[in-house]
Amino acid sequence: MDGAGEWRREVLFPAEDPIRRLLQPYGWPLLHSPETSRRKLLQTPGAAVPFSPLKVVSNGKPCILFRSRKLAIRYQNSSLVDLTERTFSAENPVDTKGSVCTKDKATLVMKFGDVEDLRGLSIRIQMSSTFYESAGQTWFSVDSVSLHYNWSQEARFNVTEVYAPSTSSYHCQHVSSLQRYDTLLLPSSASDNARHWHVTFTDFQIQAFNVASGKFAPASDCATFFTPAILMGLITSLILLLVLAYALHMVIHLKHIDHYDEHKTTVYFPRSPEQAEPCSVANVTEKNTL
């Protein structure tokens, strides 16, 4: 083998390990060679691209846009059912027949069919549009989320605080029936089947009534200003301000004492008897002379 061949061999296989030495005479493939591992690593697919929004078209125009990074449901202690792929798959999106768009009402119907032990599963999101004279603006809100399963059973959740101006979309990191996510989905009644279900929309975004160009309008987010982290920061800042104010008060008080010492009157010290006696004798002599 010439010098170029030796150099190429050293570059491709810099370290001759015992496994390579044992397998090479038998012609066995080197499944874990450095080059093979490196090539697989470079060809690893990147992060999944977010799903495109689900669109409902009425009279040739989109009237509802819906997107969620994850849509999961669970019945009591049974396993979690992830419906994300079934909902937003580009090849086979969920059936939205039955969805309705009117001037002030909209219903998004997603029919999944048979999913594990559930028969005829479908999810309905009902929305409404209302004009408020005090604000001089129209707002849309999500009123309820319903699960229909086994052809005749229903679990209905009332939705709280999910609303946005009609010219905007609504976005929230979690719209869920779980308490750790602020419980925006509440069972419609104490006897409703919804109390047995857990429903969570992750990275939830929806818009109805004023959809332009098939794209979401700027989102009105559900995040509030006074989050737990912000409240803790405000409390800590208040404590630090109180400590600083007390420290400044003490410093000012110390400066006031120094200022008082500088303007004190002269202190006279009494003389000792030895120093005072000659003066008294001189005074007596002067009186006798007179």
KESE-416734 format. One record per residue (C-alpha): residue number from 1; residue in three letters; x, y, z. Coordinates in nm, 3 decimals. Layout:
<sites>
+------+------+---------+---------+---------+
: resi : resn :    east :   north :      up :
+------+------+---------+---------+---------+
:  NUM :  ala :       X :       Y :       Z :
...
+------+------+---------+---------+---------+
</sites>
This chain:
<sites>
+------+------+---------+---------+---------+
: resi : resn :    east :   north :      up :
+------+------+---------+---------+---------+
:    1 :  met :   0.000 :   0.000 :   0.000 :
:    2 :  asp :   0.140 :   0.338 :  -0.100 :
:    3 :  gly :   0.175 :   0.642 :   0.122 :
:    4 :  ala :  -0.155 :   0.796 :   0.009 :
:    5 :  gly :  -0.337 :   0.474 :   0.090 :
:    6 :  glu :  -0.182 :   0.458 :   0.433 :
:    7 :  trp :  -0.280 :   0.819 :   0.499 :
:    8 :  arg :  -0.640 :   0.752 :   0.388 :
:    9 :  arg :  -0.659 :   0.445 :   0.610 :
:   10 :  glu :  -0.533 :   0.640 :   0.912 :
:   11 :  val :  -0.786 :   0.917 :   0.855 :
:   12 :  leu :  -1.085 :   0.686 :   0.814 :
:   13 :  phe :  -0.987 :   0.442 :   1.089 :
:   14 :  pro :  -0.762 :   0.629 :   1.330 :
:   15 :  ala :  -0.785 :   0.371 :   1.607 :
:   16 :  glu :  -0.767 :  -0.001 :   1.540 :
:   17 :  asp :  -0.973 :  -0.159 :   1.820 :
:   18 :  pro :  -0.977 :  -0.530 :   1.916 :
:   19 :  ile :  -1.339 :  -0.581 :   1.796 :
:   20 :  arg :  -1.249 :  -0.459 :   1.447 :
:   21 :  arg :  -0.946 :  -0.690 :   1.442 :
:   22 :  leu :  -1.157 :  -0.991 :   1.538 :
:   23 :  leu :  -1.447 :  -0.932 :   1.299 :
:   24 :  gln :  -1.261 :  -0.814 :   0.992 :
:   25 :  pro :  -1.116 :  -1.155 :   0.888 :
:   26 :  tyr :  -1.468 :  -1.304 :   0.879 :
:   27 :  gly :  -1.613 :  -1.022 :   0.674 :
:   28 :  trp :  -1.868 :  -0.930 :   0.945 :
:   29 :  pro :  -2.012 :  -0.578 :   0.912 :
:   30 :  leu :  -1.885 :  -0.318 :   1.153 :
:   31 :  leu :  -2.215 :  -0.181 :   1.275 :
:   32 :  his :  -2.066 :   0.059 :   1.525 :
:   33 :  ser :  -1.775 :   0.197 :   1.327 :
:   34 :  pro :  -1.701 :   0.566 :   1.383 :
:   35 :  glu :  -1.805 :   0.658 :   1.030 :
:   36 :  thr :  -2.139 :   0.477 :   1.055 :
:   37 :  ser :  -2.224 :   0.636 :   1.391 :
:   38 :  arg :  -2.123 :   0.978 :   1.268 :
:   39 :  arg :  -2.336 :   0.949 :   0.956 :
:   40 :  lys :  -2.643 :   0.845 :   1.153 :
:   41 :  leu :  -2.597 :   1.135 :   1.389 :
:   42 :  leu :  -2.577 :   1.387 :   1.107 :
:   43 :  gln :  -2.885 :   1.242 :   0.939 :
:   44 :  thr :  -3.097 :   1.257 :   1.253 :
:   45 :  pro :  -3.413 :   1.456 :   1.173 :
:   46 :  gly :  -3.447 :   1.790 :   1.341 :
:   47 :  ala :  -3.721 :   1.911 :   1.572 :
:   48 :  ala :  -4.075 :   1.851 :   1.457 :
:   49 :  val :  -4.233 :   2.140 :   1.274 :
:   50 :  pro :  -4.548 :   2.272 :   1.449 :
:   51 :  phe :  -4.875 :   2.161 :   1.296 :
:   52 :  ser :  -5.063 :   2.395 :   1.070 :
:   53 :  pro :  -5.386 :   2.537 :   1.212 :
:   54 :  leu :  -5.707 :   2.345 :   1.164 :
:   55 :  lys :  -5.942 :   2.547 :   0.941 :
:   56 :  val :  -6.318 :   2.548 :   0.913 :
:   57 :  val :  -6.442 :   2.699 :   0.586 :
:   58 :  ser :  -6.786 :   2.851 :   0.542 :
:   59 :  asn :  -6.906 :   2.999 :   0.210 :
:   60 :  gly :  -6.558 :   2.957 :   0.069 :
:   61 :  lys :  -6.390 :   3.154 :   0.349 :
:   62 :  pro :  -6.220 :   3.031 :   0.668 :
:   63 :  cys :  -6.430 :   3.118 :   0.971 :
:   64 :  ile :  -6.253 :   2.922 :   1.250 :
:   65 :  leu :  -5.884 :   2.864 :   1.311 :
:   66 :  phe :  -5.767 :   2.625 :   1.581 :
:   67 :  arg :  -5.425 :   2.503 :   1.684 :
:   68 :  ser :  -5.280 :   2.317 :   1.980 :
:   69 :  arg :  -4.934 :   2.171 :   2.027 :
:   70 :  lys :  -5.090 :   1.883 :   2.222 :
:   71 :  leu :  -5.448 :   1.769 :   2.274 :
:   72 :  ala :  -5.484 :   1.499 :   2.538 :
:   73 :  ile :  -5.781 :   1.344 :   2.718 :
:   74 :  arg :  -5.808 :   1.082 :   2.992 :
:   75 :  tyr :  -6.098 :   0.908 :   3.157 :
:   76 :  gln :  -6.044 :   0.875 :   3.534 :
:   77 :  asn :  -5.739 :   0.652 :   3.590 :
:   78 :  ser :  -5.719 :   0.508 :   3.239 :
:   79 :  ser :  -5.426 :   0.576 :   3.008 :
:   80 :  leu :  -5.379 :   0.916 :   2.845 :
:   81 :  val :  -5.511 :   0.947 :   2.490 :
:   82 :  asp :  -5.313 :   1.184 :   2.269 :
:   83 :  leu :  -5.529 :   1.320 :   1.986 :
:   84 :  thr :  -5.277 :   1.567 :   1.845 :
:   85 :  glu :  -5.176 :   1.365 :   1.541 :
:   86 :  arg :  -5.535 :   1.270 :   1.465 :
:   87 :  thr :  -5.638 :   1.634 :   1.481 :
:   88 :  phe :  -5.370 :   1.816 :   1.283 :
:   89 :  ser :  -5.222 :   1.552 :   1.052 :
:   90 :  ala :  -5.161 :   1.705 :   0.710 :
:   91 :  glu :  -5.233 :   1.374 :   0.534 :
:   92 :  asn :  -5.549 :   1.280 :   0.723 :
:   93 :  pro :  -5.686 :   1.570 :   0.930 :
:   94 :  val :  -5.979 :   1.528 :   1.162 :
:   95 :  asp :  -6.330 :   1.544 :   1.017 :
:   96 :  thr :  -6.484 :   1.886 :   1.086 :
:   97 :  lys :  -6.817 :   1.826 :   0.916 :
:   98 :  gly :  -7.093 :   1.962 :   1.133 :
:   99 :  ser :  -6.902 :   2.276 :   1.229 :
:  100 :  val :  -7.116 :   2.589 :   1.213 :
:  101 :  cys :  -7.031 :   2.957 :   1.163 :
:  102 :  thr :  -7.292 :   3.229 :   1.197 :
:  103 :  lys :  -7.279 :   3.599 :   1.274 :
:  104 :  asp :  -7.266 :   3.557 :   1.652 :
:  105 :  lys :  -7.227 :   3.180 :   1.706 :
:  106 :  ala :  -6.960 :   2.931 :   1.602 :
:  107 :  thr :  -6.912 :   2.562 :   1.676 :
:  108 :  leu :  -6.600 :   2.363 :   1.596 :
:  109 :  val :  -6.679 :   1.991 :   1.564 :
:  110 :  met :  -6.391 :   1.742 :   1.550 :
:  111 :  lys :  -6.497 :   1.381 :   1.478 :
:  112 :  phe :  -6.233 :   1.121 :   1.562 :
:  113 :  gly :  -6.436 :   0.802 :   1.524 :
:  114 :  asp :  -6.328 :   0.503 :   1.734 :
:  115 :  val :  -6.031 :   0.577 :   1.959 :
:  116 :  glu :  -5.914 :   0.287 :   2.176 :
:  117 :  asp :  -6.215 :   0.193 :   2.394 :
:  118 :  leu :  -6.417 :   0.498 :   2.291 :
:  119 :  arg :  -6.671 :   0.471 :   2.011 :
:  120 :  gly :  -6.769 :   0.763 :   1.794 :
:  121 :  leu :  -6.553 :   1.014 :   1.984 :
:  122 :  ser :  -6.598 :   1.379 :   1.893 :
:  123 :  ile :  -6.507 :   1.710 :   2.056 :
:  124 :  arg :  -6.714 :   2.027 :   2.019 :
:  125 :  ile :  -6.594 :   2.377 :   2.101 :
:  126 :  gln :  -6.872 :   2.634 :   2.114 :
:  127 :  met :  -6.800 :   3.005 :   2.081 :
:  128 :  ser :  -7.003 :   3.324 :   2.074 :
:  129 :  ser :  -6.955 :   3.686 :   1.974 :
:  130 :  thr :  -7.094 :   3.973 :   2.181 :
:  131 :  phe :  -7.083 :   4.350 :   2.141 :
:  132 :  tyr :  -7.017 :   4.542 :   2.465 :
:  133 :  glu :  -7.137 :   4.900 :   2.462 :
:  134 :  ser :  -6.918 :   5.000 :   2.756 :
:  135 :  ala :  -6.606 :   4.897 :   2.566 :
:  136 :  gly :  -6.741 :   4.989 :   2.226 :
:  137 :  gln :  -6.600 :   4.665 :   2.088 :
:  138 :  thr :  -6.706 :   4.313 :   1.995 :
:  139 :  trp :  -6.547 :   4.023 :   2.184 :
:  140 :  phe :  -6.561 :   3.651 :   2.118 :
:  141 :  ser :  -6.548 :   3.388 :   2.389 :
:  142 :  val :  -6.522 :   3.012 :   2.416 :
:  143 :  asp :  -6.832 :   2.905 :   2.606 :
:  144 :  ser :  -6.805 :   2.527 :   2.636 :
:  145 :  val :  -6.605 :   2.219 :   2.539 :
:  146 :  ser :  -6.799 :   1.893 :   2.503 :
:  147 :  leu :  -6.684 :   1.534 :   2.460 :
:  148 :  his :  -6.927 :   1.298 :   2.286 :
:  149 :  tyr :  -6.844 :   0.927 :   2.306 :
:  150 :  asn :  -7.000 :   0.583 :   2.284 :
:  151 :  trp :  -7.266 :   0.739 :   2.059 :
:  152 :  ser :  -7.489 :   0.863 :   2.342 :
:  153 :  gln :  -7.272 :   0.985 :   2.632 :
:  154 :  glu :  -7.155 :   1.342 :   2.679 :
:  155 :  ala :  -6.913 :   1.525 :   2.907 :
:  156 :  arg :  -6.962 :   1.902 :   2.901 :
:  157 :  phe :  -6.721 :   2.159 :   3.039 :
:  158 :  asn :  -6.804 :   2.524 :   3.091 :
:  159 :  val :  -6.515 :   2.749 :   2.993 :
:  160 :  thr :  -6.412 :   3.046 :   3.205 :
:  161 :  glu :  -6.199 :   3.347 :   3.114 :
:  162 :  val :  -6.130 :   3.239 :   2.756 :
:  163 :  tyr :  -6.213 :   3.547 :   2.551 :
:  164 :  ala :  -6.048 :   3.802 :   2.322 :
:  165 :  pro :  -6.141 :   4.097 :   2.101 :
:  166 :  ser :  -6.306 :   3.986 :   1.779 :
:  167 :  thr :  -6.013 :   4.130 :   1.584 :
:  168 :  ser :  -5.765 :   3.912 :   1.774 :
:  169 :  ser :  -5.704 :   3.545 :   1.838 :
:  170 :  tyr :  -5.690 :   3.390 :   2.183 :
:  171 :  his :  -5.379 :   3.209 :   2.309 :
:  172 :  cys :  -5.303 :   3.030 :   2.633 :
:  173 :  gln :  -5.028 :   2.792 :   2.732 :
:  174 :  his :  -5.277 :   2.556 :   2.896 :
:  175 :  val :  -5.653 :   2.532 :   2.871 :
:  176 :  ser :  -5.730 :   2.239 :   3.096 :
:  177 :  ser :  -5.961 :   2.081 :   3.349 :
:  178 :  leu :  -5.665 :   2.011 :   3.578 :
:  179 :  gln :  -5.618 :   2.225 :   3.884 :
:  180 :  arg :  -5.246 :   2.275 :   3.830 :
:  181 :  tyr :  -5.330 :   2.458 :   3.507 :
:  182 :  asp :  -5.576 :   2.703 :   3.669 :
:  183 :  thr :  -5.879 :   2.491 :   3.572 :
:  184 :  leu :  -6.027 :   2.690 :   3.288 :
:  185 :  leu :  -6.254 :   2.392 :   3.203 :
:  186 :  leu :  -6.517 :   2.327 :   3.471 :
:  187 :  pro :  -6.783 :   2.052 :   3.470 :
:  188 :  ser :  -7.118 :   2.202 :   3.374 :
:  189 :  ser :  -7.281 :   2.043 :   3.680 :
:  190 :  ala :  -7.194 :   1.826 :   3.977 :
:  191 :  ser :  -7.359 :   1.525 :   3.813 :
:  192 :  asp :  -7.208 :   1.574 :   3.468 :
:  193 :  asn :  -6.979 :   1.305 :   3.326 :
:  194 :  ala :  -6.716 :   1.575 :   3.284 :
:  195 :  arg :  -6.608 :   1.525 :   3.644 :
:  196 :  his :  -6.459 :   1.189 :   3.539 :
:  197 :  trp :  -6.259 :   1.335 :   3.251 :
:  198 :  his :  -5.932 :   1.522 :   3.224 :
:  199 :  val :  -5.889 :   1.740 :   2.915 :
:  200 :  thr :  -5.581 :   1.948 :   2.839 :
:  201 :  phe :  -5.499 :   2.170 :   2.542 :
:  202 :  thr :  -5.132 :   2.269 :   2.541 :
:  203 :  asp :  -5.028 :   2.587 :   2.359 :
:  204 :  phe :  -5.392 :   2.652 :   2.275 :
:  205 :  gln :  -5.483 :   2.912 :   2.012 :
:  206 :  ile :  -5.820 :   2.977 :   1.851 :
:  207 :  gln :  -5.994 :   3.245 :   1.648 :
:  208 :  ala :  -6.346 :   3.279 :   1.507 :
:  209 :  phe :  -6.572 :   3.528 :   1.325 :
:  210 :  asn :  -6.301 :   3.754 :   1.178 :
:  211 :  val :  -6.046 :   3.528 :   1.013 :
:  212 :  ala :  -5.851 :   3.705 :   0.738 :
:  213 :  ser :  -5.625 :   3.531 :   0.485 :
:  214 :  gly :  -5.645 :   3.205 :   0.676 :
:  215 :  lys :  -5.394 :   3.324 :   0.936 :
:  216 :  phe :  -5.420 :   3.399 :   1.305 :
:  217 :  ala :  -5.454 :   3.761 :   1.406 :
:  218 :  pro :  -5.227 :   3.891 :   1.684 :
:  219 :  ala :  -5.303 :   3.691 :   1.997 :
:  220 :  ser :  -5.457 :   3.807 :   2.321 :
:  221 :  asp :  -5.270 :   3.597 :   2.576 :
:  222 :  cys :  -5.418 :   3.460 :   2.895 :
:  223 :  ala :  -5.103 :   3.527 :   3.100 :
:  224 :  thr :  -5.178 :   3.767 :   3.385 :
:  225 :  phe :  -4.939 :   4.028 :   3.520 :
:  226 :  phe :  -4.944 :   3.900 :   3.876 :
:  227 :  thr :  -4.796 :   3.556 :   3.829 :
:  228 :  pro :  -4.650 :   3.377 :   4.137 :
:  229 :  ala :  -4.297 :   3.462 :   4.027 :
:  230 :  ile :  -4.380 :   3.830 :   3.984 :
:  231 :  leu :  -4.557 :   3.842 :   4.321 :
:  232 :  met :  -4.255 :   3.690 :   4.495 :
:  233 :  gly :  -4.031 :   3.943 :   4.323 :
:  234 :  leu :  -4.253 :   4.230 :   4.436 :
:  235 :  ile :  -4.258 :   4.105 :   4.797 :
:  236 :  thr :  -3.880 :   4.064 :   4.799 :
:  237 :  ser :  -3.835 :   4.414 :   4.656 :
:  238 :  leu :  -4.066 :   4.558 :   4.922 :
:  239 :  ile :  -3.865 :   4.392 :   5.199 :
:  240 :  leu :  -3.539 :   4.526 :   5.055 :
:  241 :  leu :  -3.687 :   4.876 :   5.031 :
:  242 :  leu :  -3.792 :   4.864 :   5.396 :
:  243 :  val :  -3.445 :   4.753 :   5.502 :
:  244 :  leu :  -3.288 :   5.030 :   5.292 :
:  245 :  ala :  -3.523 :   5.292 :   5.437 :
:  246 :  tyr :  -3.435 :   5.182 :   5.792 :
:  247 :  ala :  -3.064 :   5.194 :   5.713 :
:  248 :  leu :  -3.094 :   5.545 :   5.567 :
:  249 :  his :  -3.286 :   5.656 :   5.873 :
:  250 :  met :  -3.010 :   5.530 :   6.101 :
:  251 :  val :  -2.739 :   5.699 :   5.893 :
:  252 :  ile :  -2.923 :   6.031 :   5.898 :
:  253 :  his :  -2.966 :   6.002 :   6.274 :
:  254 :  leu :  -2.593 :   5.945 :   6.322 :
:  255 :  lys :  -2.509 :   6.254 :   6.114 :
:  256 :  his :  -2.748 :   6.459 :   6.325 :
:  257 :  ile :  -2.561 :   6.362 :   6.644 :
:  258 :  asp :  -2.227 :   6.466 :   6.487 :
:  259 :  his :  -2.376 :   6.800 :   6.383 :
:  260 :  tyr :  -2.496 :   6.858 :   6.741 :
:  261 :  asp :  -2.151 :   6.789 :   6.883 :
:  262 :  glu :  -1.991 :   7.045 :   6.654 :
:  263 :  his :  -2.212 :   7.331 :   6.786 :
:  264 :  lys :  -2.197 :   7.258 :   7.156 :
:  265 :  thr :  -2.099 :   7.546 :   7.394 :
:  266 :  thr :  -1.757 :   7.555 :   7.557 :
:  267 :  val :  -1.717 :   7.333 :   7.861 :
:  268 :  tyr :  -1.560 :   7.495 :   8.171 :
:  269 :  phe :  -1.368 :   7.268 :   8.401 :
:  270 :  pro :  -1.351 :   7.363 :   8.776 :
:  271 :  arg :  -1.009 :   7.453 :   8.912 :
:  272 :  ser :  -0.843 :   7.251 :   9.179 :
:  273 :  pro :  -0.814 :   7.403 :   9.534 :
:  274 :  glu :  -0.436 :   7.449 :   9.495 :
:  275 :  gln :  -0.485 :   7.664 :   9.185 :
:  276 :  ala :  -0.765 :   7.868 :   9.339 :
:  277 :  glu :  -0.589 :   7.950 :   9.675 :
:  278 :  pro :  -0.331 :   8.212 :   9.554 :
:  279 :  cys :  -0.602 :   8.408 :   9.387 :
:  280 :  ser :  -0.803 :   8.423 :   9.708 :
:  281 :  val :  -0.498 :   8.536 :   9.912 :
:  282 :  ala :  -0.421 :   8.810 :   9.667 :
:  283 :  asn :  -0.776 :   8.932 :   9.683 :
:  284 :  val :  -0.766 :   8.949 :  10.068 :
:  285 :  thr :  -0.437 :   9.146 :  10.068 :
:  286 :  glu :  -0.577 :   9.392 :   9.818 :
:  287 :  lys :  -0.884 :   9.449 :  10.037 :
:  288 :  asn :  -0.674 :   9.510 :  10.353 :
:  289 :  thr :  -0.460 :   9.765 :  10.173 :
:  290 :  leu :  -0.766 :   9.957 :  10.075 :
+------+------+---------+---------+---------+
</sites>
